[in-house]
Amino acid sequence: MDKYYPLELFELDVRFREGSDKDTLIREGILFCGKCFRFFPIVDEIPIMLPDELRERQSEIEFLQKWRNQIPDKVIKHGNPWHL
């Protein structure tokens, strides 16, 4: 878990909530700490904010690869606990 704030939000897959043109739903994205460079993926609308030792390296690398063209370089090249 990250103790710094605020975290930056990078929206990757955003939808409008049904019946609303203002209420957005972030289906996939990243929360990112600019101080420690730790990132937390948002998958199926749920932020995955586990401590490093409980995170699944392979699934997070696949997530980064899937969104590589939409994620800022600071996350792709320097994100913690792993990066591409």
C-alpha positions in Angstrom: 0.0 0.0 0.0 1.2 3.5 -0.7 1.5 6.1 2.0 2.0 9.1 -0.2 -0.8 11.2 -1.8 -2.2 12.3 -4.0 -1.9 9.5 -6.4 -2.1 10.2 -10.1 -4.9 8.6 -12.1 -4.3 7.4 -15.6 -7.6 6.3 -17.2 -7.2 3.6 -19.8 -10.8 2.3 -20.4 -13.5 4.7 -19.3 -17.3 4.3 -19.8 -20.2 6.5 -18.9 -22.4 5.0 -16.2 -25.7 3.8 -17.6 -28.2 6.6 -17.8 -25.6 9.4 -17.2 -23.4 11.4 -19.5 -21.3 12.8 -16.6 -20.8 9.9 -14.2 -17.8 8.0 -15.5 -16.8 4.5 -14.7 -13.1 3.6 -14.9 -13.0 0.0 -16.1 -9.2 -0.1 -16.4 -6.5 2.3 -15.4 -3.5 3.0 -13.1 -3.0 4.8 -9.9 0.6 6.1 -9.7 2.7 7.6 -6.9 5.1 10.3 -8.2 7.3 10.0 -5.1 8.1 6.2 -5.0 7.0 5.4 -8.6 4.8 2.6 -7.4 1.8 1.9 -9.6 -1.5 0.1 -8.9 -3.6 -1.3 -11.7 -7.3 -0.8 -11.9 -8.8 -4.0 -13.3 -12.5 -4.6 -13.9 -13.3 -1.3 -12.0 -11.3 -2.5 -8.9 -8.0 -0.8 -7.8 -5.4 -3.6 -6.9 -3.6 -2.0 -4.0 -1.8 -4.9 -2.4 1.7 -4.8 -0.8 4.5 -5.8 -3.2 4.9 -9.3 -1.7 1.3 -10.1 -2.5 1.2 -8.8 -6.0 1.1 -11.1 -9.1 4.1 -10.1 -11.2 3.1 -12.0 -14.4 -0.5 -10.6 -14.5 0.8 -7.0 -13.9 3.4 -7.3 -16.6 0.7 -8.5 -19.0 -1.4 -5.5 -17.9 1.4 -3.1 -18.7 2.0 -4.8 -22.1 -1.7 -4.6 -23.0 -1.8 -0.8 -22.3 1.8 0.0 -23.2 0.8 2.7 -25.8 -1.5 4.5 -23.4 0.6 4.4 -20.2 3.1 7.2 -19.6 6.8 6.2 -19.9 7.4 6.9 -16.2 5.2 3.9 -15.4 6.4 1.7 -18.2 10.1 2.3 -17.7 10.4 3.1 -14.0 7.3 1.8 -12.2 7.6 -0.2 -9.0 7.6 -3.0 -8.1 8.3 -4.0 -11.7 8.3 -2.4 -15.2 8.9 -3.2 -18.8 
